[in-house]
Amino acid sequence: MFKVENRSSDDVTIELVQKFVQFSSAADNFESVYLSFITVFENYLGLENISVYEIIPNEKKLVSVVRNNMLISKDNGETVFYSDENIGTVARTETSSLVNSESENYSFLCVPIQSNGKLFGVISAVENKCHFFNLKYQKLFELIAEIAGSLLSRIIQKNELNQLRQTLEKHLESKKVALDVAIETVSNQFDELRQHRNRKELLLKEVHHRVNNNLQIISSLVSLYLKETHEPNIQTLKEIQSRIQILSTIHLILLKSIESNEISLQRFFEDLTAALRYNIQSNYLVLNFSVKEIKSNFNFNTLIPLGMLMNELIQLSVEKYWKKEETIEMDIEISTLFFGESYQIEIIGKSPIQHVISPQNEHVNKTIIEALSEQLEGDLEEITGESCGWRFTFQEI
């Protein structure tokens, strides 16, 4: 035990401060700092009535957390208001108090625990002997209290940093999850774009392949016309031109569908019938098109010959059953048969005449129709009478 009176003040102060720093250096909470107070003041100074009061922020009062050299919970601690004498005065003024009462024979010392202008609480000590505490004790208490204030400030900062770190970790974790979702989304979108690109490339190759095949059909048509007549006239050339235009229209419709990433059966035939209306120049042609109960779309192998077949059937019907310059209205309907295993297209109009006209190049029309029907592996039925036209049953190829 140190004797303050019999030793150099500086020596005592230095040794006790060293002891306090030794015991409190590893403190990571307020209670550890308070235990360091008790260890130093009780074991090395022999003080038996050490108390520590913590302030309650924004309430101008304190509560004891150490009483008679023992840690106690705040729930059981003594409450002291700033308006109270001694301890309350020290907290309010943040100034040490040293009282020696000869009449009551006691000595009281109380110092504030603070750091950088922030008050954490006070340390008080009472001895039943007047003039027990003096300025040497006050200087020692103030120095240790100042070190303790720095420790408490560091603990608060550490706790705040830990809370900030936890908040940041949660924030980063949420951002990581969001980033992972974003990366996965972008990756999926990239895969979809790549699939769309590959699909476009495949469809474009298919269209180009079909263009080459259909150019062969045009070449065969020209050869067929040349065999039918030794001197092709203007009408012959117009019919060849008409078929080339329809074939070109079909290709353009398909290319447009590829660009929009959507090959819609309804849209394809709507665009095609719009082109067919103007392909028959000798009559005013109205084509009403509808799709019934077909959920899937046809591939190019089916759409191209089917579109060309529609042109040939409409062309042949107009020439056979109607007079030139007449208004013609025809209904075109595509539907499913046998639970979607096969399909049927009907091209039917109400004919105003009771006799059939033989078209000039009917043989060429029928030859092309037969070739396209075989390509689609379908069965063609001609409808005559009050209503006339065609019924074609086929499967997708």
Secondary structure, DSSP 8 states (H G I E B T S, - for coil): ---STTS-HHHHHHHHHHHHHHHHTT--SHHHHHHHHHIIIIIIT----EEEEEEETTTTEEEEEEETTEE--GGGS-EEETTSSTHHHHHHHT--EEEEETTTTEEEEEEEEEETTEEEEEEEEEESSTT-S-HHHHHHHHHHHHHHHHHHHHHHHHHHHHHHHHHHHHHHHHHHHHHHHHHHHHHHHHHHHHHHHHHHHHHHHHHHHHHHHHHHHHHHHHHHHHHH-SS--HHHHHHHHHHHHHHHHHHHHHHHHHHTT---HHHHHHHHHHHHHHH-TTSEEEEEEEEES--S---HHHHHHHHHHHHHHHHHHHHHHS-TT-EEEEEEEEEEETTTTEEEEEEEEE-S-SS----TTHHHHHHHHHHHHHHTT-EEEEE-SSEEEEEEEE---
